[in-house]
Amino acid sequence: MHPLRLRMAWMIGLTVMFVLTQALAVAARTPDSFADLAERISPAVVNITTSTTVAGRTGPQGIVPEGSPFEDFFREFQDRGGQGDRPRRSSALGSGFVISEDGFVVTNNHVIEGADEILIEFFGGQELPAEVIGTDPKTDIALLKVEAETALPFVSFGDSDTARVGDWVIAMGNPLGQGFSVSAGIVSARNRALSGTYDDYIQTDAAINRGNSGGPLFNLDGQVIGVNTAILSPNGGSIGIGFSMASNVVTKVVDQLKEFGETRRGWLGVRIQDVTDDVAEAMGLASTSGALVTDVPEGPARDAGMEAGDVIVKFDGRDVTDTRSLVRQVGNTTVGKAVLVVVNRDGKTQTLKVTLGRREEAEGAAVPASQPMDDTTDAPAEVMILGLTISPLDDTLREQLELPASAEGLVVTDVDEVSEAYEKGLRAGDVITEAGQQKVTDIAALEEQIDAAREAGRKSLLLLVRRAGDPRFVALGLDE
């Protein structure tokens, strides 16, 4: 054979072998059936039935108007039906899974919340009562415990961070009260947030319906990588958009519930907001990464020297991309740990050492609405600046806005509805306490900051605005 033809044949052969190898590899990762896996792990999946006492009705409300001649008739009818004003029992169904041979069971908090009795039904039909060890409404996780005479079959958690979009997963549980059921699908998306501070959901198209709540989402190794929690549906049934709380969140919660009966999350002690493009420009930042500190009440961060206007860019050695990432990093850090926090302040980075407090304790403490500021003596008349009609705070305005006597700044009395300020949410009653990251107690100070920003070539000015005590930064464009 000609050498060139021989070389071409050799190359074609290698290509065919490569394609066959890849095809075989894909086939090896795609099971012909999930039956063996389901049979192995199903004994650890449980159905949960809860019972709650509901107060009885005192009369036929909503059926006939009060005082109607038919009121006695309907009351007698209800009494004959066994209802009347007596308490009633209400039942609900959910799912869960056993995580240890001594009987610890994980489910959703909303499955057992408010329940008087909790009954666990195992795959083989055995039923055992359960007690609540602890709950965490923020992640919708609950830890239960049953007492069994023998060791129980259980499953282990896997690393949810290794789950990739497109990976096979199977969901198990008790959908619509029909009993044990298995559904298969793939990981549709990662890192979904619904409404909670600590949300980290895996989205899947594996069928999840009412009653699946609290059940496990497995990978093909039989490890739990998520707890089925919610669905997105216009009609209450599965349309292929389900959400499972990632196991790497759940395991931290479960460990704390098992040890303390409650969660103990780290607390930094700051109010924060995301860094938007206009805020980054106003502050001279190179990017929008980080979390912008809007307020530092009494707490760990203030003790460490953190200030409003700082941008947190690193926490405990990890980059901070936005407020959500910072909240999760802080919450997952041990209470009492001393961590290094890198902030951007006035264009330079500073490293602060913060000893974290406990969030659950801090949430019960009052947060000051505003910080004491320097007294002001002059009170010029109202002026309009940047689409805002503003006036320095005086005792009359403080009383109208229910502000403490120590509150200082510039109060917004009106906003031009066609201005950028109105589009960005500023309204009458807002109080401007800082401009260009400097305190402003009179109109002259604000004008100075506007001039300084223009001289520095800034296109916008950063304002710290408080509404009902809640602070946020707003960047307003400067007129040419």
ABEGO torsion letter per residue (X at the ends): XBAAAAAAAAAAAAAAAAAAAAAAAAAAABBABAAAAAAAAAAABBBBBBBBBBBBBABBBGABBBGBAAAAAAAAAAAAAGBEABBBBBBBBBBBBBABAAGBBBBBAAAABGBABBBBBBAAGBBBBBBBABBBAAAGBBBBBBBBABBBBBBBBBBAAABBBGBBBBBBEBBGGAEBBBBBBBBABBGBBBABAABBBBBBABBBBBGABGBBBBBAAGBBABBBABBBBAAGBBAGBBBBBBAAAAAAAAAAAAAAGBBBBBBAGBBBBBBBAAAAAAAGBABABEBBBABBBBEAAAAAGBBBGBBBABBGGBBBABAAAAAAAAAABBBGBBBBBBBBBGGBBBBBBBBBBBAAAAAABBBBABBBBBBBABBBBBBBBGGBBBBBBBAAAAAAAGBBAABBEBBBABBBAABAAAAAGBBBGBBBABBGGBBBABAAAAAAAAAAAAAAGBABBBBBBBBGGBBBBBBBBBBX
